[in-house]
Amino acid sequence: MSDDVPLAPFVYEGLDPVPEPRSTIADVSDAVKGTVNRVSGAIEAGRKPGMPLSVLSNIAREAPLGSLLIAFLLGVAVARRR
């Protein structure tokens, strides 16, 4: 065998392109977009007929003043606990 042939390939530094670092803003933006997609999917699933958001919207549509009174009383009850 010849001594000129290496057994392992040489590793040259600097031949591969250096990946550009992602900015923090881009990472946060991707995280926010993912969260918005998950929340909007959950809201759309809750709006299907028979689901809780559909029932609440129907109740609020039929009796807006009663719904407002219930929301106000729930707000007062939560505020007193704190």
PLY file of the C-alpha trace (Angstrom):
ply
format ascii 1.0
element vertex 82
property float x
property float y
property float z
element edge 81
property int vertex1
property int vertex2
end_header
0.00 0.00 0.00
1.05 3.50 -0.65
1.58 5.96 2.19
0.09 8.79 0.10
-3.52 7.53 0.35
-5.24 8.60 3.57
-7.50 6.13 5.33
-10.12 8.69 6.24
-11.22 11.68 4.19
-9.81 15.02 5.18
-12.10 17.47 6.92
-11.58 20.98 5.69
-13.00 23.77 7.76
-14.74 26.55 5.90
-15.87 24.56 2.87
-19.45 24.16 4.05
-21.52 27.32 3.99
-22.06 28.74 7.44
-25.76 28.67 8.31
-27.10 32.11 8.95
-28.20 32.53 12.55
-31.92 33.05 13.01
-32.85 36.18 14.78
-34.80 36.13 18.01
-37.59 38.09 16.35
-38.00 35.39 13.68
-38.15 32.67 16.36
-40.75 34.59 18.36
-42.73 35.33 15.21
-42.83 31.63 14.30
-43.92 30.73 17.83
-46.73 33.33 17.76
-47.92 32.12 14.35
-48.05 28.54 15.60
-49.97 29.56 18.69
-52.46 31.60 16.66
-53.05 28.63 14.35
-53.70 26.28 17.28
-56.05 28.73 19.03
-57.99 29.51 15.86
-58.34 25.78 15.20
-59.71 25.25 18.71
-62.17 28.13 18.27
-63.36 26.78 14.92
-63.85 23.34 16.48
-65.84 24.92 19.34
-68.14 26.75 16.93
-69.47 23.59 15.32
-73.17 22.93 16.02
-73.73 21.47 19.47
-70.33 22.54 20.79
-70.03 24.98 23.74
-69.20 28.12 21.73
-72.13 27.49 19.43
-74.49 27.08 22.39
-73.17 30.26 24.06
-73.52 32.31 20.89
-77.10 31.08 20.43
-77.97 32.00 24.02
-76.41 35.45 23.64
-78.26 35.99 20.36
-81.62 35.06 21.87
-81.28 36.90 25.20
-78.57 39.59 25.02
-79.58 41.41 28.22
-79.76 38.22 30.25
-76.35 37.17 28.96
-74.94 40.57 29.83
-76.35 40.31 33.36
-74.83 36.85 33.86
-71.44 38.03 32.54
-71.56 41.03 34.88
-72.39 38.87 37.91
-69.61 36.41 37.05
-67.19 39.34 36.74
-68.21 40.67 40.16
-67.81 37.21 41.71
-64.31 36.78 40.24
-63.25 40.31 41.22
-64.29 39.80 44.86
-62.10 36.72 45.18
-58.97 38.71 44.38
0 1
1 2
2 3
3 4
4 5
5 6
6 7
7 8
8 9
9 10
10 11
11 12
12 13
13 14
14 15
15 16
16 17
17 18
18 19
19 20
20 21
21 22
22 23
23 24
24 25
25 26
26 27
27 28
28 29
29 30
30 31
31 32
32 33
33 34
34 35
35 36
36 37
37 38
38 39
39 40
40 41
41 42
42 43
43 44
44 45
45 46
46 47
47 48
48 49
49 50
50 51
51 52
52 53
53 54
54 55
55 56
56 57
57 58
58 59
59 60
60 61
61 62
62 63
63 64
64 65
65 66
66 67
67 68
68 69
69 70
70 71
71 72
72 73
73 74
74 75
75 76
76 77
77 78
78 79
79 80
80 81
